[in-house]
Amino acid sequence: MKITIVAGARPNFMKIAPITRAIDAARAQGRSISYRLVYTGKHDDTSLDASLFADLHMKGPDVYLEVSDSNPTQLASGIMVAFDKELTENPTHIVLVVDDLTATMSCAIVAKKQGIKVAHLVAGTRSFDMKMPKEVNRMITDGLSDYLFTAGMVANRNLNQTGTEKENVYYVGNILIDNIRYNRNHFIRPLWLSALGVNEGEYLLLTLNRRILLNDKANLRSLVETIIEKSAGMPIVAPMHTYVSDAIKSLGITAPNLHILPPQSYLSFGYLMSKAKGIITDSGNVAEEATFLGTPCITLNTYSEHPETWRIGTNELVGEDPVALSNAMDVLMRGEWKHGELPERWDGRTADRIVQILSEHQ
């Protein structure tokens, strides 16, 4: 069985790596299964740092489609044309797509047009806001998929309410946890921590990515000022992409305890998450990993792809509200944060289940 696995952005590789390891293990056991890894972006994409694939214990993409465009429609059309050519030249039995990107939707459409089965990893997540481009991507991808691999019962219910055939839905667990379980003993302490005088458990980790949050300058200022004020001088470690650090620097905000740094390698960032007093983020993936690590996490969003993180995990949603953020930080800094629990099937065996299911149905 041949599987073509599609990645559309750097975070996808964290969820793909366990799948590739599981396929390699199945091949070692004598199963007839192989994969081809396709990245829809460019070969010189700066987000794919040199250490990424080594850190994840996986090989790099077999092919880069070399498509990049800030216009979602142009991006979708470019990916579809390039992926159609890729599948024609390299036939496959299954196309596996991840999450809810434009690349996810585009490649699912092309696969179905060619009569190839589609497997959607992290299916069934919903915001129920059709103004969100990602929600459109999710709806279309789920509607086209032959295998819908879900991370929780909430996702199962979402699919059931949209009329998805139950026999196509597989509750396999959270694939992101496979990766962090696999790598947690390999985390690397960044050398610069000592240079900054930052100690374990005595710093806050701050990450921001969402452009809609960054574009509201007045509110962004309020959020950053709140974080600085409530930190009470505790170091704030903030690994950020250039567009994020530029947005914060444009506000003219400075503080001796705010350390804005370049993006970190996967293993170094894992260390920072595991040793922080608390995390402030707008990333759903970070919130999931924080729940697994037992690290308090404040998410600057009203929505979470995996509600389990705030229902039973260590995550709390505060939206983009400085007052709600302030109140949450008060609880965090007092050391009174809730004790989370691990959601069901966050056991590191999600990839094995997926490969087993695909093998049984080939």
Secondary structure, DSSP 4 states (H G I P E B T S, - for coil): -EEEEEE-SHHHHHHHHHHHHHHHHHHHTT---EEEEEESS-TT-TTS-TTHHHHTT----SEE-----SSHHHHHHHHHHHHHHHHHHS--SEEEEETT-HHHHHHHHHHHHTT-EEEEET-------TTSHHHHHHHHHHHH-SEEEESSHHHHHHHHHTT--GGGEEE---HHHHHHHHHGGG----THHHHHT--TTS-EEE----HHHHH-HHHHHHHHHHHHHHHTT--EEEE--HHHHHHHHTTT---TTEEEEPPPPHHHHHHHHHH-SEEEES-HHHHHHHHHHT--EEESSS--S-THHHHTSSEEE-TT-HHHHHHHHHHHHTT-PPPP-PPTT-SS-HHHHHHHHHHHT-
